[in-house]
């Protein structure tokens, strides 16, 4: 497990990319779970998912312009003290 302070610029941006991917999926799952019974709430989560997807695309563009095509795999659980998520979906 790494500390945040030990990460390189490449790893920090890669971590942000993976976090945006995770968050977009979480919001999408919430939207799907709510869609039948609470369509208005599902629409809010769809909007949140799209916002995360927009963040993701900007981060990928930034990464590629500065650091190239290969984005290393680094996740929240790889970094000591980084925000963790425990999401339960029915």
C-alpha positions in Angstrom: 0.0 0.0 0.0 1.4 3.4 -1.0 1.0 6.8 0.7 -0.6 9.6 -1.4 2.6 11.6 -0.9 4.7 8.9 -2.6 2.7 8.9 -5.8 4.0 10.4 -9.0 2.1 12.9 -11.1 1.3 10.0 -13.5 -0.1 7.9 -10.6 -2.1 10.8 -9.1 -3.9 11.5 -12.4 -4.4 7.8 -12.9 -5.9 7.5 -9.5 -8.3 10.4 -10.3 -9.3 8.7 -13.5 -10.1 5.4 -11.8 -12.0 7.2 -9.1 -14.2 9.0 -11.7 -14.8 5.7 -13.4 -15.9 4.1 -10.1 -18.1 7.1 -9.2 -19.8 7.1 -12.6 -20.6 3.4 -12.3 -22.0 3.8 -8.8 -24.3 6.6 -9.9 -25.4 4.6 -12.9 -26.2 1.6 -10.6 -28.2 3.9 -8.3 -30.1 5.3 -11.3 -31.0 1.8 -12.6 -32.1 0.7 -9.2 -34.5 3.6 -8.9 -35.7 3.9 -12.4 -38.9 1.8 -12.2 -40.2 3.3 -8.9 -38.6 6.7 -8.7 -37.9 7.9 -12.2 -37.2 11.5 -11.1 -34.6 10.4 -8.6 -33.1 8.1 -11.3 -32.8 11.1 -13.6 -30.8 13.0 -10.9 -28.4 10.1 -10.6 -28.2 9.9 -14.4 -27.1 13.5 -14.4 -24.5 12.8 -11.7 -23.2 9.9 -13.7 -22.9 12.1 -16.8 -21.0 14.7 -14.8 -18.5 12.1 -13.6 -18.1 10.8 -17.2 -17.3 14.4 -18.3 -14.7 14.7 -15.5 -13.3 11.3 -16.6 -13.0 12.4 -20.2 -11.2 15.6 -19.3 -8.8 13.8 -17.0 -8.0 11.3 -19.8 -7.3 14.1 -22.2 -5.1 15.8 -19.7 -3.2 12.6 -19.0 -2.7 11.8 -22.7 -1.5 15.4 -23.5 1.1 15.4 -20.7 2.0 11.8 -20.2 1.1 9.6 -23.2 -1.3 6.8 -23.8 -0.5 4.2 -21.1 -2.5 5.0 -17.9 -1.3 2.8 -15.0 -3.9 1.0 -12.9 -4.1 2.4 -9.4 -7.2 2.3 -7.3 -8.4 3.9 -4.0 -7.6 0.8 -2.1 -4.0 1.0 -3.3 -3.4 4.3 -1.4 -3.2 4.4 2.3 -5.7 6.9 3.8 -7.4 7.6 0.5 -11.2 8.0 0.6 -12.7 4.5 0.6 -16.2 3.6 -0.4 -18.5 0.8 0.7 -21.5 0.8 -1.5 -24.2 -1.8 -1.2 -26.7 -2.1 -4.0 -29.7 -4.3 -4.0 
